[in-house]
């Protein structure tokens, strides 16, 4: 029995699109497409700092919706926006 040839793995626009693809396809059909990689974990390296923010539930839900639409995690979206705003403030202060 001849194995059917699979379509190539597409480029995904976001995590949702990728998740939908893998929900309907088997990883086993694509074993020959994967490459071995070496992973290195530096457990003794510098730690990222955490910031706890208290938000109204409605605002947090809005952030989640926006993040999902952009294919991001809500904390990633919030971090990006905070960094953008801080950079804008630094430019205004310098200029």
C-alpha positions in Angstrom: 0.0 0.0 0.0 1.5 3.3 -1.1 1.5 6.1 1.5 -0.4 9.2 0.3 1.7 12.4 0.0 0.7 15.2 2.4 0.4 18.8 1.5 3.3 20.9 2.9 2.7 22.5 6.3 1.4 26.0 5.6 2.6 29.3 7.0 0.2 30.3 9.7 -1.1 33.9 10.4 -1.7 33.2 14.1 -1.9 30.6 16.8 -5.6 30.1 16.2 -5.1 29.2 12.5 -2.3 26.8 13.5 -4.4 25.1 16.2 -7.2 24.6 13.7 -4.8 23.0 11.2 -3.4 20.6 13.8 -6.9 19.8 15.1 -7.7 18.4 11.6 -4.3 16.8 10.7 -2.1 14.2 12.3 1.4 15.0 13.5 2.4 11.4 12.5 1.7 12.3 8.8 4.4 15.0 9.0 7.3 13.2 10.8 9.5 13.5 7.8 9.0 17.3 7.7 10.5 17.9 11.2 14.1 18.7 11.9 15.9 17.8 15.1 17.0 20.8 17.2 19.1 21.2 20.3 17.5 23.1 23.2 19.5 24.8 25.9 17.9 26.0 29.1 19.8 28.5 31.2 18.2 28.0 34.6 20.7 30.1 36.5 20.4 33.2 34.2 18.8 36.5 34.9 15.1 36.4 36.0 12.4 38.4 34.3 10.7 40.8 36.6 6.9 40.5 37.3 4.4 43.2 37.7 1.0 42.6 39.2 -1.8 44.8 37.8 -5.4 44.9 39.1 -7.9 45.4 36.3 -11.7 45.5 36.2 -12.9 42.2 34.8 -14.6 43.9 31.8 -11.4 45.5 30.8 -9.4 42.3 31.2 -12.0 40.5 29.0 -11.6 43.2 26.4 -7.8 42.8 26.5 -8.3 39.0 26.0 -10.5 39.5 23.0 -8.0 41.9 21.4 -5.1 39.6 22.2 -6.9 36.6 20.7 -7.8 38.5 17.6 -4.1 39.3 17.2 -3.0 35.7 17.9 -1.3 36.8 21.1 -1.4 35.9 24.8 -3.0 38.6 26.9 0.1 39.2 28.9 2.2 39.5 25.7 -0.2 42.2 24.4 -0.2 44.1 27.7 3.6 44.0 27.8 3.9 45.2 24.2 1.5 48.1 24.9 3.3 49.1 28.1 6.7 49.1 26.3 5.3 51.1 23.4 3.8 53.7 25.8 7.1 53.9 27.9 9.1 54.4 24.7 6.7 57.2 23.6 7.1 58.9 26.9 10.9 58.6 26.8 10.9 60.2 23.3 8.7 63.1 24.5 10.9 63.7 27.6 14.1 63.7 25.4 12.7 65.9 22.8 
